[in-house]
Amino acid sequence: MTDFPYKEILLLLLGTLSTYLVWRVQYQKDRLKNIENQLSDKKYKMYSELLYIFFDVSMANKTGVEIT
């Protein structure tokens, strides 16, 4: 009667599972970082437009130019 290689099969399954889990965690980290970068870009554009408006208003007050 031949012995069934339980240890080798278990090692193969655990190795495959751990590889998949490491890949999945890395994929989620990259995805989250990508979303954060997109949000950061949108915030930067919004804040820069807000600052431009603020400086336009303050310069208009100093120069006497009317803002539309």
PQR file of N, CA, C, O and H, with PARSE charges and radii, in Angstrom:
ATOM      1  N   MET A   1       0.850  -1.173   0.000 -0.4000 1.5000
ATOM      2  CA  MET A   1       0.000   0.000   0.000 -0.0000 2.0000
ATOM      3  C   MET A   1       0.896   1.237   0.000  0.5500 1.7000
ATOM      4  O   MET A   1       1.813   1.341   0.815 -0.5500 1.4000
ATOM      5  N   THR A   2       0.635   2.165  -0.906 -0.4000 1.5000
ATOM      6  CA  THR A   2       1.470   3.356  -1.006 -0.0000 2.0000
ATOM      7  C   THR A   2       0.906   4.451  -0.116  0.5500 1.7000
ATOM      8  O   THR A   2      -0.305   4.595   0.051 -0.5500 1.4000
ATOM      9  H   THR A   2      -0.110   2.080  -1.568  0.4000 1.0000
ATOM     10  N   ASP A   3       1.817   5.202   0.438 -0.4000 1.5000
ATOM     11  CA  ASP A   3       1.401   6.323   1.295 -0.0000 2.0000
ATOM     12  C   ASP A   3       1.032   7.515   0.427  0.5500 1.7000
ATOM     13  O   ASP A   3       1.714   7.831  -0.548 -0.5500 1.4000
ATOM     14  H   ASP A   3       2.801   5.085   0.302  0.4000 1.0000
ATOM     15  N   PHE A   4      -0.041   8.159   0.793 -0.4000 1.5000
ATOM     16  CA  PHE A   4      -0.493   9.353   0.076 -0.0000 2.0000
ATOM     17  C   PHE A   4       0.308  10.558   0.600  0.5500 1.7000
ATOM     18  O   PHE A   4       0.408  10.727   1.815 -0.5500 1.4000
ATOM     19  H   PHE A   4      -0.595   7.903   1.585  0.4000 1.0000
ATOM     20  N   PRO A   5       0.877  11.392  -0.272 -0.5600 1.5000
ATOM     21  CA  PRO A   5       1.755  12.501   0.180  0.2800 2.0000
ATOM     22  C   PRO A   5       0.955  13.682   0.740  0.5500 1.7000
ATOM     23  O   PRO A   5       0.816  14.715   0.085 -0.5500 1.4000
ATOM     24  N   TYR A   6       0.434  13.515   1.956 -0.4000 1.5000
ATOM     25  CA  TYR A   6      -0.378  14.560   2.581 -0.0000 2.0000
ATOM     26  C   TYR A   6       0.418  15.835   2.814  0.5500 1.7000
ATOM     27  O   TYR A   6      -0.075  16.935   2.564 -0.5500 1.4000
ATOM     28  H   TYR A   6       0.547  12.676   2.488  0.4000 1.0000
ATOM     29  N   LYS A   7       1.622  15.689   3.282 -0.4000 1.5000
ATOM     30  CA  LYS A   7       2.426  16.871   3.610 -0.0000 2.0000
ATOM     31  C   LYS A   7       2.710  17.718   2.370  0.5500 1.7000
ATOM     32  O   LYS A   7       2.632  18.945   2.416 -0.5500 1.4000
ATOM     33  H   LYS A   7       2.022  14.795   3.484  0.4000 1.0000
ATOM     34  N   GLU A   8       3.037  17.056   1.271 -0.4000 1.5000
ATOM     35  CA  GLU A   8       3.354  17.791   0.053 -0.0000 2.0000
ATOM     36  C   GLU A   8       2.131  18.511  -0.503  0.5500 1.7000
ATOM     37  O   GLU A   8       2.223  19.653  -0.952 -0.5500 1.4000
ATOM     38  H   GLU A   8       3.100  16.059   1.233  0.4000 1.0000
ATOM     39  N   ILE A   9       0.991  17.839  -0.469 -0.4000 1.5000
ATOM     40  CA  ILE A   9      -0.240  18.453  -0.966 -0.0000 2.0000
ATOM     41  C   ILE A   9      -0.654  19.610  -0.061  0.5500 1.7000
ATOM     42  O   ILE A   9      -1.056  20.666  -0.550 -0.5500 1.4000
ATOM     43  H   ILE A   9       0.916  16.911  -0.104  0.4000 1.0000
ATOM     44  N   LEU A  10      -0.559  19.418   1.246 -0.4000 1.5000
ATOM     45  CA  LEU A  10      -0.893  20.488   2.188 -0.0000 2.0000
ATOM     46  C   LEU A  10       0.050  21.672   2.011  0.5500 1.7000
ATOM     47  O   LEU A  10      -0.384  22.823   2.051 -0.5500 1.4000
ATOM     48  H   LEU A  10      -0.232  18.560   1.642  0.4000 1.0000
ATOM     49  N   LEU A  11       1.320  21.400   1.819 -0.4000 1.5000
ATOM     50  CA  LEU A  11       2.303  22.455   1.596 -0.0000 2.0000
ATOM     51  C   LEU A  11       2.002  23.207   0.299  0.5500 1.7000
ATOM     52  O   LEU A  11       2.118  24.432   0.254 -0.5500 1.4000
ATOM     53  H   LEU A  11       1.673  20.465   1.787  0.4000 1.0000
ATOM     54  N   LEU A  12       1.623  22.496  -0.736 -0.4000 1.5000
ATOM     55  CA  LEU A  12       1.266  23.119  -2.006 -0.0000 2.0000
ATOM     56  C   LEU A  12       0.033  24.014  -1.850  0.5500 1.7000
ATOM     57  O   LEU A  12       0.013  25.140  -2.348 -0.5500 1.4000
ATOM     58  H   LEU A  12       1.528  21.501  -0.699  0.4000 1.0000
ATOM     59  N   LEU A  13      -0.980  23.517  -1.167 -0.4000 1.5000
ATOM     60  CA  LEU A  13      -2.202  24.305  -0.956 -0.0000 2.0000
ATOM     61  C   LEU A  13      -1.931  25.549  -0.104  0.5500 1.7000
ATOM     62  O   LEU A  13      -2.402  26.640  -0.427 -0.5500 1.4000
ATOM     63  H   LEU A  13      -0.964  22.602  -0.763  0.4000 1.0000
ATOM     64  N   LEU A  14      -1.187  25.387   0.961 -0.4000 1.5000
ATOM     65  CA  LEU A  14      -0.888  26.542   1.822 -0.0000 2.0000
ATOM     66  C   LEU A  14      -0.006  27.556   1.108  0.5500 1.7000
ATOM     67  O   LEU A  14      -0.194  28.762   1.272 -0.5500 1.4000
ATOM     68  H   LEU A  14      -0.805  24.501   1.224  0.4000 1.0000
ATOM     69  N   GLY A  15       0.938  27.092   0.329 -0.4000 1.5000
ATOM     70  CA  GLY A  15       1.796  27.998  -0.446 -0.0000 2.0000
ATOM     71  C   GLY A  15       0.995  28.783  -1.471  0.5500 1.7000
ATOM     72  O   GLY A  15       1.189  29.988  -1.632 -0.5500 1.4000
ATOM     73  H   GLY A  15       1.090  26.112   0.195  0.4000 1.0000
ATOM     74  N   THR A  16       0.093  28.095  -2.164 -0.4000 1.5000
ATOM     75  CA  THR A  16      -0.748  28.750  -3.156 -0.0000 2.0000
ATOM     76  C   THR A  16      -1.673  29.761  -2.492  0.5500 1.7000
ATOM     77  O   THR A  16      -1.834  30.875  -2.990 -0.5500 1.4000
ATOM     78  H   THR A  16      -0.065  27.116  -2.034  0.4000 1.0000
ATOM     79  N   LEU A  17      -2.278  29.384  -1.380 -0.4000 1.5000
ATOM     80  CA  LEU A  17      -3.174  30.289  -0.653 -0.0000 2.0000
ATOM     81  C   LEU A  17      -2.435  31.514  -0.136  0.5500 1.7000
ATOM     82  O   LEU A  17      -2.937  32.633  -0.246 -0.5500 1.4000
ATOM     83  H   LEU A  17      -2.147  28.479  -0.976  0.4000 1.0000
ATOM     84  N   SER A  18      -1.257  31.317   0.422 -0.4000 1.5000
ATOM     85  CA  SER A  18      -0.504  32.460   0.949 -0.0000 2.0000
ATOM     86  C   SER A  18      -0.046  33.381  -0.187  0.5500 1.7000
ATOM     87  O   SER A  18      -0.043  34.601  -0.027 -0.5500 1.4000
ATOM     88  H   SER A  18      -0.849  30.409   0.511  0.4000 1.0000
ATOM     89  N   THR A  19       0.338  32.808  -1.330 -0.4000 1.5000
ATOM     90  CA  THR A  19       0.722  33.630  -2.481 -0.0000 2.0000
ATOM     91  C   THR A  19      -0.452  34.462  -2.957  0.5500 1.7000
ATOM     92  O   THR A  19      -0.299  35.650  -3.240 -0.5500 1.4000
ATOM     93  H   THR A  19       0.335  31.817  -1.460  0.4000 1.0000
ATOM     94  N   TYR A  20      -1.628  33.848  -3.050 -0.4000 1.5000
ATOM     95  CA  TYR A  20      -2.827  34.568  -3.466 -0.0000 2.0000
ATOM     96  C   TYR A  20      -3.163  35.691  -2.484  0.5500 1.7000
ATOM     97  O   TYR A  20      -3.496  36.799  -2.904 -0.5500 1.4000
ATOM     98  H   TYR A  20      -1.753  32.883  -2.820  0.4000 1.0000
ATOM     99  N   LEU A  21      -3.078  35.416  -1.193 -0.4000 1.5000
ATOM    100  CA  LEU A  21      -3.415  36.433  -0.187 -0.0000 2.0000
ATOM    101  C   LEU A  21      -2.446  37.606  -0.225  0.5500 1.7000
ATOM    102  O   LEU A  21      -2.858  38.757  -0.088 -0.5500 1.4000
ATOM    103  H   LEU A  21      -2.807  34.516  -0.852  0.4000 1.0000
ATOM    104  N   VAL A  22      -1.163  37.321  -0.408 -0.4000 1.5000
ATOM    105  CA  VAL A  22      -0.172  38.403  -0.509 -0.0000 2.0000
ATOM    106  C   VAL A  22      -0.448  39.242  -1.746  0.5500 1.7000
ATOM    107  O   VAL A  22      -0.393  40.470  -1.686 -0.5500 1.4000
ATOM    108  H   VAL A  22      -0.827  36.386  -0.519  0.4000 1.0000
ATOM    109  N   TRP A  23      -0.746  38.591  -2.874 -0.4000 1.5000
ATOM    110  CA  TRP A  23      -1.075  39.328  -4.100 -0.0000 2.0000
ATOM    111  C   TRP A  23      -2.319  40.174  -3.900  0.5500 1.7000
ATOM    112  O   TRP A  23      -2.360  41.323  -4.340 -0.5500 1.4000
ATOM    113  H   TRP A  23      -0.791  37.593  -2.923  0.4000 1.0000
ATOM    114  N   ARG A  24      -3.329  39.629  -3.246 -0.4000 1.5000
ATOM    115  CA  ARG A  24      -4.592  40.348  -3.050 -0.0000 2.0000
ATOM    116  C   ARG A  24      -4.386  41.572  -2.158  0.5500 1.7000
ATOM    117  O   ARG A  24      -4.943  42.633  -2.439 -0.5500 1.4000
ATOM    118  H   ARG A  24      -3.296  38.696  -2.889  0.4000 1.0000
ATOM    119  N   VAL A  25      -3.614  41.447  -1.109 -0.4000 1.5000
ATOM    120  CA  VAL A  25      -3.345  42.582  -0.220 -0.0000 2.0000
ATOM    121  C   VAL A  25      -2.595  43.666  -0.978  0.5500 1.7000
ATOM    122  O   VAL A  25      -2.914  44.848  -0.846 -0.5500 1.4000
ATOM    123  H   VAL A  25      -3.162  40.584  -0.880  0.4000 1.0000
ATOM    124  N   GLN A  26      -1.610  43.282  -1.765 -0.4000 1.5000
ATOM    125  CA  GLN A  26      -0.837  44.255  -2.548 -0.0000 2.0000
ATOM    126  C   GLN A  26      -1.739  44.943  -3.577  0.5500 1.7000
ATOM    127  O   GLN A  26      -1.626  46.150  -3.788 -0.5500 1.4000
ATOM    128  H   GLN A  26      -1.350  42.322  -1.872  0.4000 1.0000
ATOM    129  N   TYR A  27      -2.622  44.192  -4.208 -0.4000 1.5000
ATOM    130  CA  TYR A  27      -3.557  44.756  -5.183 -0.0000 2.0000
ATOM    131  C   TYR A  27      -4.470  45.775  -4.521  0.5500 1.7000
ATOM    132  O   TYR A  27      -4.709  46.845  -5.082 -0.5500 1.4000
ATOM    133  H   TYR A  27      -2.714  43.211  -4.037  0.4000 1.0000
ATOM    134  N   GLN A  28      -4.984  45.460  -3.337 -0.4000 1.5000
ATOM    135  CA  GLN A  28      -5.872  46.386  -2.621 -0.0000 2.0000
ATOM    136  C   GLN A  28      -5.111  47.645  -2.196  0.5500 1.7000
ATOM    137  O   GLN A  28      -5.657  48.747  -2.256 -0.5500 1.4000
ATOM    138  H   GLN A  28      -4.790  44.591  -2.882  0.4000 1.0000
ATOM    139  N   LYS A  29      -3.867  47.491  -1.771 -0.4000 1.5000
ATOM    140  CA  LYS A  29      -3.060  48.656  -1.388 -0.0000 2.0000
ATOM    141  C   LYS A  29      -2.846  49.582  -2.578  0.5500 1.7000
ATOM    142  O   LYS A  29      -2.991  50.799  -2.462 -0.5500 1.4000
ATOM    143  H   LYS A  29      -3.423  46.597  -1.722  0.4000 1.0000
ATOM    144  N   ASP A  30      -2.500  48.998  -3.723 -0.4000 1.5000
ATOM    145  CA  ASP A  30      -2.285  49.803  -4.931 -0.0000 2.0000
ATOM    146  C   ASP A  30      -3.572  50.492  -5.360  0.5500 1.7000
ATOM    147  O   ASP A  30      -3.558  51.655  -5.762 -0.5500 1.4000
ATOM    148  H   ASP A  30      -2.383  48.009  -3.818  0.4000 1.0000
ATOM    149  N   ARG A  31      -4.664  49.783  -5.274 -0.4000 1.5000
ATOM    150  CA  ARG A  31      -5.960  50.362  -5.646 -0.0000 2.0000
ATOM    151  C   ARG A  31      -6.333  51.520  -4.722  0.5500 1.7000
ATOM    152  O   ARG A  31      -6.808  52.558  -5.184 -0.5500 1.4000
ATOM    153  H   ARG A  31      -4.676  48.839  -4.947  0.4000 1.0000
ATOM    154  N   LEU A  32      -6.121  51.344  -3.430 -0.4000 1.5000
ATOM    155  CA  LEU A  32      -6.416  52.389  -2.458 -0.0000 2.0000
ATOM    156  C   LEU A  32      -5.517  53.603  -2.682  0.5500 1.7000
ATOM    157  O   LEU A  32      -5.981  54.739  -2.589 -0.5500 1.4000
ATOM    158  H   LEU A  32      -5.735  50.501  -3.055  0.4000 1.0000
ATOM    159  N   LYS A  33      -4.244  53.375  -2.973 -0.4000 1.5000
ATOM    160  CA  LYS A  33      -3.323  54.472  -3.232 -0.0000 2.0000
ATOM    161  C   LYS A  33      -3.728  55.243  -4.487  0.5500 1.7000
ATOM    162  O   LYS A  33      -3.621  56.469  -4.530 -0.5500 1.4000
ATOM    163  H   LYS A  33      -3.867  52.452  -3.048  0.4000 1.0000
ATOM    164  N   ASN A  34      -4.192  54.523  -5.505 -0.4000 1.5000
ATOM    165  CA  ASN A  34      -4.645  55.157  -6.736 -0.0000 2.0000
ATOM    166  C   ASN A  34      -5.869  56.040  -6.473  0.5500 1.7000
ATOM    167  O   ASN A  34      -5.957  57.155  -6.988 -0.5500 1.4000
ATOM    168  H   ASN A  34      -4.279  53.527  -5.470  0.4000 1.0000
ATOM    169  N   ILE A  35      -6.797  55.547  -5.682 -0.4000 1.5000
ATOM    170  CA  ILE A  35      -7.989  56.329  -5.339 -0.0000 2.0000
ATOM    171  C   ILE A  35      -7.603  57.565  -4.533  0.5500 1.7000
ATOM    172  O   ILE A  35      -8.142  58.647  -4.766 -0.5500 1.4000
ATOM    173  H   ILE A  35      -6.726  54.641  -5.264  0.4000 1.0000
ATOM    174  N   GLU A  36      -6.679  57.416  -3.591 -0.4000 1.5000
ATOM    175  CA  GLU A  36      -6.223  58.562  -2.790 -0.0000 2.0000
ATOM    176  C   GLU A  36      -5.548  59.606  -3.671  0.5500 1.7000
ATOM    177  O   GLU A  36      -5.737  60.803  -3.457 -0.5500 1.4000
ATOM    178  H   GLU A  36      -6.241  56.537  -3.401  0.4000 1.0000
ATOM    179  N   ASN A  37      -4.768  59.178  -4.651 -0.4000 1.5000
ATOM    180  CA  ASN A  37      -4.113  60.121  -5.558 -0.0000 2.0000
ATOM    181  C   ASN A  37      -5.126  60.867  -6.408  0.5500 1.7000
ATOM    182  O   ASN A  37      -4.976  62.067  -6.640 -0.5500 1.4000
ATOM    183  H   ASN A  37      -4.615  58.206  -4.824  0.4000 1.0000
ATOM    184  N   GLN A  38      -6.159  60.170  -6.877 -0.4000 1.5000
ATOM    185  CA  GLN A  38      -7.201  60.837  -7.652 -0.0000 2.0000
ATOM    186  C   GLN A  38      -7.924  61.869  -6.802  0.5500 1.7000
ATOM    187  O   GLN A  38      -8.215  62.971  -7.267 -0.5500 1.4000
ATOM    188  H   GLN A  38      -6.281  59.195  -6.689  0.4000 1.0000
ATOM    189  N   LEU A  39      -8.210  61.516  -5.564 -0.4000 1.5000
ATOM    190  CA  LEU A  39      -8.870  62.452  -4.656 -0.0000 2.0000
ATOM    191  C   LEU A  39      -7.975  63.649  -4.374  0.5500 1.7000
ATOM    192  O   LEU A  39      -8.446  64.786  -4.317 -0.5500 1.4000
ATOM    193  H   LEU A  39      -7.973  60.621  -5.186  0.4000 1.0000
ATOM    194  N   SER A  40      -6.692  63.393  -4.200 -0.4000 1.5000
ATOM    195  CA  SER A  40      -5.744  64.464  -3.936 -0.0000 2.0000
ATOM    196  C   SER A  40      -5.679  65.439  -5.108  0.5500 1.7000
ATOM    197  O   SER A  40      -5.624  66.653  -4.907 -0.5500 1.4000
ATOM    198  H   SER A  40      -6.310  62.470  -4.247  0.4000 1.0000
ATOM    199  N   ASP A  41      -5.685  64.910  -6.330 -0.4000 1.5000
ATOM    200  CA  ASP A  41      -5.663  65.776  -7.513 -0.0000 2.0000
ATOM    201  C   ASP A  41      -6.899  66.664  -7.572  0.5500 1.7000
ATOM    202  O   ASP A  41      -6.803  67.852  -7.880 -0.5500 1.4000
ATOM    203  H   ASP A  41      -5.730  63.924  -6.494  0.4000 1.0000
ATOM    204  N   LYS A  42      -8.053  66.089  -7.278 -0.4000 1.5000
ATOM    205  CA  LYS A  42      -9.296  66.866  -7.303 -0.0000 2.0000
ATOM    206  C   LYS A  42      -9.285  67.942  -6.226  0.5500 1.7000
ATOM    207  O   LYS A  42      -9.722  69.067  -6.466 -0.5500 1.4000
ATOM    208  H   LYS A  42      -8.131  65.123  -7.028  0.4000 1.0000
ATOM    209  N   LYS A  43      -8.787  67.600  -5.037 -0.4000 1.5000
ATOM    210  CA  LYS A  43      -8.709  68.586  -3.954 -0.0000 2.0000
ATOM    211  C   LYS A  43      -7.756  69.717  -4.333  0.5500 1.7000
ATOM    212  O   LYS A  43      -8.039  70.888  -4.080 -0.5500 1.4000
ATOM    213  H   LYS A  43      -8.432  66.685  -4.843  0.4000 1.0000
ATOM    214  N   TYR A  44      -6.623  69.358  -4.944 -0.4000 1.5000
ATOM    215  CA  TYR A  44      -5.650  70.372  -5.340 -0.0000 2.0000
ATOM    216  C   TYR A  44      -6.267  71.339  -6.334  0.5500 1.7000
ATOM    217  O   TYR A  44      -6.093  72.551  -6.199 -0.5500 1.4000
ATOM    218  H   TYR A  44      -6.393  68.407  -5.150  0.4000 1.0000
ATOM    219  N   LYS A  45      -6.979  70.837  -7.322 -0.4000 1.5000
ATOM    220  CA  LYS A  45      -7.615  71.711  -8.313 -0.0000 2.0000
ATOM    221  C   LYS A  45      -8.643  72.626  -7.649  0.5500 1.7000
ATOM    222  O   LYS A  45      -8.706  73.816  -7.956 -0.5500 1.4000
ATOM    223  H   LYS A  45      -7.120  69.853  -7.432  0.4000 1.0000
ATOM    224  N   MET A  46      -9.438  72.078  -6.752 -0.4000 1.5000
ATOM    225  CA  MET A  46     -10.457  72.873  -6.090 -0.0000 2.0000
ATOM    226  C   MET A  46      -9.814  73.965  -5.226  0.5500 1.7000
ATOM    227  O   MET A  46     -10.238  75.120  -5.279 -0.5500 1.4000
ATOM    228  H   MET A  46      -9.386  71.111  -6.503  0.4000 1.0000
ATOM    229  N   TYR A  47      -8.805  73.616  -4.439 -0.4000 1.5000
ATOM    230  CA  TYR A  47      -8.143  74.600  -3.584 -0.0000 2.0000
ATOM    231  C   TYR A  47      -7.428  75.666  -4.403  0.5500 1.7000
ATOM    232  O   TYR A  47      -7.425  76.836  -4.020 -0.5500 1.4000
ATOM    233  H   TYR A  47      -8.460  72.678  -4.396  0.4000 1.0000
ATOM    234  N   SER A  48      -6.828  75.285  -5.515 -0.4000 1.5000
ATOM    235  CA  SER A  48      -6.135  76.286  -6.331 -0.0000 2.0000
ATOM    236  C   SER A  48      -7.144  77.255  -6.949  0.5500 1.7000
ATOM    237  O   SER A  48      -6.883  78.457  -7.005 -0.5500 1.4000
ATOM    238  H   SER A  48      -6.830  74.334  -5.827  0.4000 1.0000
ATOM    239  N   GLU A  49      -8.282  76.757  -7.408 -0.4000 1.5000
ATOM    240  CA  GLU A  49      -9.309  77.654  -7.940 -0.0000 2.0000
ATOM    241  C   GLU A  49      -9.834  78.586  -6.858  0.5500 1.7000
ATOM    242  O   GLU A  49     -10.078  79.766  -7.112 -0.5500 1.4000
ATOM    243  H   GLU A  49      -8.494  75.781  -7.362  0.4000 1.0000
ATOM    244  N   LEU A  50     -10.006  78.057  -5.658 -0.4000 1.5000
ATOM    245  CA  LEU A  50     -10.474  78.879  -4.544 -0.0000 2.0000
ATOM    246  C   LEU A  50      -9.460  79.970  -4.213  0.5500 1.7000
ATOM    247  O   LEU A  50      -9.841  81.109  -3.941 -0.5500 1.4000
ATOM    248  H   LEU A  50      -9.808  77.099  -5.452  0.4000 1.0000
ATOM    249  N   LEU A  51      -8.185  79.634  -4.234 -0.4000 1.5000
ATOM    250  CA  LEU A  51      -7.149  80.634  -3.961 -0.0000 2.0000
ATOM    251  C   LEU A  51      -7.086  81.687  -5.059  0.5500 1.7000
ATOM    252  O   LEU A  51      -6.890  82.867  -4.768 -0.5500 1.4000
ATOM    253  H   LEU A  51      -7.875  78.709  -4.454  0.4000 1.0000
ATOM    254  N   TYR A  52      -7.248  81.282  -6.311 -0.4000 1.5000
ATOM    255  CA  TYR A  52      -7.268  82.250  -7.407 -0.0000 2.0000
ATOM    256  C   TYR A  52      -8.420  83.230  -7.242  0.5500 1.7000
ATOM    257  O   TYR A  52      -8.248  84.431  -7.452 -0.5500 1.4000
ATOM    258  H   TYR A  52      -7.407  80.324  -6.548  0.4000 1.0000
ATOM    259  N   ILE A  53      -9.579  82.731  -6.873 -0.4000 1.5000
ATOM    260  CA  ILE A  53     -10.731  83.613  -6.645 -0.0000 2.0000
ATOM    261  C   ILE A  53     -10.438  84.571  -5.503  0.5500 1.7000
ATOM    262  O   ILE A  53     -10.713  85.767  -5.603 -0.5500 1.4000
ATOM    263  H   ILE A  53      -9.718  81.756  -6.703  0.4000 1.0000
ATOM    264  N   PHE A  54      -9.880  84.048  -4.416 -0.4000 1.5000
ATOM    265  CA  PHE A  54      -9.561  84.892  -3.265 -0.0000 2.0000
ATOM    266  C   PHE A  54      -8.569  85.994  -3.645  0.5500 1.7000
ATOM    267  O   PHE A  54      -8.766  87.156  -3.288 -0.5500 1.4000
ATOM    268  H   PHE A  54      -9.656  83.077  -4.334  0.4000 1.0000
ATOM    269  N   PHE A  55      -7.512  85.637  -4.362 -0.4000 1.5000
ATOM    270  CA  PHE A  55      -6.531  86.647  -4.741 -0.0000 2.0000
ATOM    271  C   PHE A  55      -7.088  87.629  -5.766  0.5500 1.7000
ATOM    272  O   PHE A  55      -6.737  88.809  -5.735 -0.5500 1.4000
ATOM    273  H   PHE A  55      -7.352  84.694  -4.651  0.4000 1.0000
ATOM    274  N   ASP A  56      -7.945  87.170  -6.670 -0.4000 1.5000
ATOM    275  CA  ASP A  56      -8.586  88.089  -7.613 -0.0000 2.0000
ATOM    276  C   ASP A  56      -9.446  89.107  -6.874  0.5500 1.7000
ATOM    277  O   ASP A  56      -9.420  90.294  -7.198 -0.5500 1.4000
ATOM    278  H   ASP A  56      -8.230  86.212  -6.695  0.4000 1.0000
ATOM    279  N   VAL A  57     -10.197  88.656  -5.900 -0.4000 1.5000
ATOM    280  CA  VAL A  57     -11.052  89.564  -5.118 -0.0000 2.0000
ATOM    281  C   VAL A  57     -10.197  90.549  -4.325  0.5500 1.7000
ATOM    282  O   VAL A  57     -10.500  91.742  -4.287 -0.5500 1.4000
ATOM    283  H   VAL A  57     -10.219  87.691  -5.637  0.4000 1.0000
ATOM    284  N   SER A  58      -9.142  90.064  -3.699 -0.4000 1.5000
ATOM    285  CA  SER A  58      -8.307  90.966  -2.900 -0.0000 2.0000
ATOM    286  C   SER A  58      -7.564  91.966  -3.793  0.5500 1.7000
ATOM    287  O   SER A  58      -7.410  93.126  -3.411 -0.5500 1.4000
ATOM    288  H   SER A  58      -8.897  89.095  -3.729  0.4000 1.0000
ATOM    289  N   MET A  59      -7.106  91.542  -4.963 -0.4000 1.5000
ATOM    290  CA  MET A  59      -6.430  92.477  -5.867 -0.0000 2.0000
ATOM    291  C   MET A  59      -7.418  93.474  -6.470  0.5500 1.7000
ATOM    292  O   MET A  59      -7.058  94.622  -6.731 -0.5500 1.4000
ATOM    293  H   MET A  59      -7.231  90.600  -5.274  0.4000 1.0000
ATOM    294  N   ALA A  60      -8.647  93.045  -6.691 -0.4000 1.5000
ATOM    295  CA  ALA A  60      -9.664  93.948  -7.233 -0.0000 2.0000
ATOM    296  C   ALA A  60      -9.986  95.028  -6.224  0.5500 1.7000
ATOM    297  O   ALA A  60     -10.219  96.176  -6.604 -0.5500 1.4000
ATOM    298  H   ALA A  60      -8.938  92.112  -6.479  0.4000 1.0000
ATOM    299  N   ASN A  61     -10.005  94.690  -4.960 -0.4000 1.5000
ATOM    300  CA  ASN A  61     -10.259  95.700  -3.926 -0.0000 2.0000
ATOM    301  C   ASN A  61      -9.139  96.738  -3.871  0.5500 1.7000
ATOM    302  O   ASN A  61      -9.397  97.925  -3.669 -0.5500 1.4000
ATOM    303  H   ASN A  61      -9.817  93.758  -4.651  0.4000 1.0000
ATOM    304  N   LYS A  62      -7.905  96.293  -4.048 -0.4000 1.5000
ATOM    305  CA  LYS A  62      -6.762  97.196  -3.982 -0.0000 2.0000
ATOM    306  C   LYS A  62      -6.671  98.084  -5.218  0.5500 1.7000
ATOM    307  O   LYS A  62      -6.335  99.263  -5.108 -0.5500 1.4000
ATOM    308  H   LYS A  62      -7.695  95.330  -4.212  0.4000 1.0000
ATOM    309  N   THR A  63      -6.966  97.533  -6.391 -0.4000 1.5000
ATOM    310  CA  THR A  63      -6.824  98.307  -7.643 -0.0000 2.0000
ATOM    311  C   THR A  63      -8.102  99.041  -8.023  0.5500 1.7000
ATOM    312  O   THR A  63      -8.068  99.935  -8.868 -0.5500 1.4000
ATOM    313  H   THR A  63      -7.239  96.576  -6.481  0.4000 1.0000
ATOM    314  N   GLY A  64      -9.224  98.682  -7.418 -0.4000 1.5000
ATOM    315  CA  GLY A  64     -10.475  99.349  -7.712 -0.0000 2.0000
ATOM    316  C   GLY A  64     -11.189  98.787  -8.928  0.5500 1.7000
ATOM    317  O   GLY A  64     -12.144  99.393  -9.414 -0.5500 1.4000
ATOM    318  H   GLY A  64      -9.252  97.955  -6.731  0.4000 1.0000
ATOM    319  N   VAL A  65     -10.754  97.663  -9.419 -0.4000 1.5000
ATOM    320  CA  VAL A  65     -11.396  97.010 -10.573 -0.0000 2.0000
ATOM    321  C   VAL A  65     -12.595  96.237 -10.079  0.5500 1.7000
ATOM    322  O   VAL A  65     -12.532  95.556  -9.056 -0.5500 1.4000
ATOM    323  H   VAL A  65      -9.978  97.171  -9.024  0.4000 1.0000
ATOM    324  N   GLU A  66     -13.711  96.346 -10.826 -0.4000 1.5000
ATOM    325  CA  GLU A  66     -14.924  95.626 -10.424 -0.0000 2.0000
ATOM    326  C   GLU A  66     -14.885  94.216 -10.995  0.5500 1.7000
ATOM    327  O   GLU A  66     -14.564  94.015 -12.166 -0.5500 1.4000
ATOM    328  H   GLU A  66     -13.762  96.899 -11.658  0.4000 1.0000
ATOM    329  N   ILE A  67     -15.219  93.236 -10.146 -0.4000 1.5000
ATOM    330  CA  ILE A  67     -15.208  91.828 -10.556 -0.0000 2.0000
ATOM    331  C   ILE A  67     -16.618  91.445 -11.005  0.5500 1.7000
ATOM    332  O   ILE A  67     -17.609  91.793 -10.364 -0.5500 1.4000
ATOM    333  H   ILE A  67     -15.479  93.399  -9.194  0.4000 1.0000
ATOM    334  N   THR A  68     -16.682  90.718 -12.124 -0.4000 1.5000
ATOM    335  CA  THR A  68     -17.997  90.264 -12.606 -0.0000 2.0000
ATOM    336  C   THR A  68     -18.334  88.926 -12.021  0.5500 1.7000
ATOM    337  O   THR A  68     -19.399  88.378 -12.307 -0.5500 1.4000
ATOM    338  H   THR A  68     -15.876  90.435 -12.645  0.4000 1.0000
TER
END
